[in-house]
Amino acid sequence: MSVRDPDAFYERVNYAIRCILMGRTGTRGYDTCFEMYDGELVAVGVYRRAQANPALAQRLWAGLGRDVTLAAVARYADVPDRELAQIARQLRAQRYAEAQAKLFELRAQLHGKSPWT
């Protein structure tokens, strides 16, 4: 699977970790890991892995925003690691639907008419 595949949640977590460890967080591939409507859960996965990886923990904040990540860690504290991908899938579906509805609305405003006509 590719990091460009929205369903490749754990692959995106793993790729983000590799980028952080190599100091390559300014790359397009790294950014992609967080752009699938579930980036906060990717950050949670990275953060949790850093708890058992001293090298990653040392470099963690060079690759992740501290405040945003810690807020997500707190929000998903009750979600076991094995369920992160499932929650991410649900979050992606919800946020994608919201984005599509907003796009539909904006297109209607732009064209000055109902999208249904």
C-alpha positions in Angstrom: 0.0 0.0 0.0 1.0 3.6 -0.6 0.9 6.5 1.8 -1.4 8.1 -0.8 -4.0 5.4 0.0 -6.5 6.7 2.6 -7.0 3.2 3.9 -3.3 2.7 4.5 -3.5 4.2 8.0 -0.7 2.2 9.6 1.5 2.7 6.6 1.1 6.4 6.9 2.0 6.2 10.6 5.1 4.2 9.8 6.2 6.5 7.0 5.7 9.6 9.2 7.9 7.9 11.8 10.6 7.2 9.3 10.5 10.8 8.1 10.8 12.1 11.6 13.7 9.8 12.4 15.5 10.8 9.2 14.7 14.5 9.7 12.7 14.6 6.4 9.5 16.2 7.6 9.5 18.9 5.0 8.7 16.5 2.2 5.5 16.1 0.1 5.3 12.4 1.2 5.4 13.4 4.9 2.7 16.0 4.4 0.5 13.4 2.6 0.5 11.2 5.8 -1.6 13.9 7.5 -3.9 15.0 4.6 -6.5 12.2 4.5 -9.0 13.8 6.9 -7.5 11.8 9.8 -4.2 13.5 10.4 -4.8 13.9 14.1 -5.1 10.1 14.4 -1.8 9.6 12.5 -0.2 12.0 14.9 -1.7 10.0 17.8 -0.2 6.8 16.3 3.2 8.4 15.9 3.1 9.8 19.5 2.2 6.5 21.0 5.0 4.7 19.2 7.4 7.4 20.4 6.6 6.4 24.0 8.5 3.2 23.4 11.2 4.6 21.0 13.6 7.0 22.6 15.1 8.2 19.3 11.6 9.0 18.0 10.6 10.7 21.3 13.7 12.9 21.0 12.8 14.1 17.5 9.0 14.0 17.8 8.3 17.7 18.1 10.5 18.5 15.1 7.9 16.7 13.1 4.6 17.2 14.9 2.9 20.3 16.4 3.0 19.8 20.1 -0.3 21.4 21.1 -2.4 19.9 18.3 -0.9 16.4 18.9 -1.3 16.5 22.7 -4.9 17.6 22.3 -5.5 14.7 19.9 -3.7 12.3 22.3 -6.0 13.4 25.1 -9.2 13.2 22.9 -8.4 9.6 21.8 -6.9 8.4 25.0 -9.5 5.7 25.4 -9.1 4.3 21.9 -6.8 1.3 21.9 -3.9 1.2 19.4 -5.6 -1.7 17.5 -8.7 0.5 16.9 -7.0 3.6 15.6 -7.4 2.6 12.0 -11.1 1.9 12.4 -11.7 5.2 14.1 -9.6 6.9 11.4 -11.7 5.3 8.7 -14.9 6.6 10.3 -13.4 10.1 10.7 -12.3 10.1 7.1 -15.8 9.2 5.9 -17.4 11.8 8.1 -15.0 14.6 7.2 -15.0 13.7 3.5 -18.8 13.9 3.4 -18.7 17.3 5.2 -16.1 18.6 2.7 -18.1 17.5 -0.2 -21.3 19.1 1.2 -19.3 22.4 1.7 -17.9 22.2 -1.9 -21.4 21.6 -3.2 -22.7 24.6 -1.3 -19.8 26.8 -2.5 -20.3 25.8 -6.1 -24.0 26.8 -5.8 -23.1 30.2 -4.3 -20.5 30.8 -7.0 -23.0 30.1 -9.8 -25.8 32.0 -8.0 -28.3 29.3 -8.3 -29.5 26.2 -6.6 -27.3 23.2 -7.2 -30.5 21.2 -7.8 -31.5 23.1 -10.9 
